Amino acid sequence: MRLTLEPSGELAIPIMESIACGKRRRLDAINIPNRGWIPNLPDEMVVEVPATSDLSGLQPKRMQPLPEPIAAMIRLQGSINQLLVQAFAEESKSKLLQAVLLEPTVTSYRGAMEMVDEMLTLQRDVLPPIH
């Protein structure tokens, strides 16, 4: 039986090869802490930007500010994700509820509470304990 290897499309190996061998490579998108690469998003948020890589490492491309409605939606989702991480790290039902209440499709506090309680019940086998 003959096995054929096919590229997965992941960029980790080509990036390492580029840095190790000094071969300049254009990258359509890398995930990197923002640090101003997209000016109207928080610096601590991970963003996806084009870049090049070579012997000196990764050189992300600084982007223009996003249109404000798009930036606002991304900032909101970033805040929700941050609260979710904190909720599970701290086992905090209060922070989980705050994250759910920030979701624009949630229309009431009572509905959010019911959603959180149902999710914690249905997912109890895979989620850490939340108090």
Protein Blocks (a to p, Z undefined) as FASTA:
>chain_A
ZZddddehiaklmmmmmmmnopacddfbdcddfklmamkbcfklccdddddddfkopadd
ddddddfklmmmmmmmmmmmmmmmmmmmnopaklmmmmmmmpmklcbfklmmmmmmmmmm
mmmmmpccdZZ
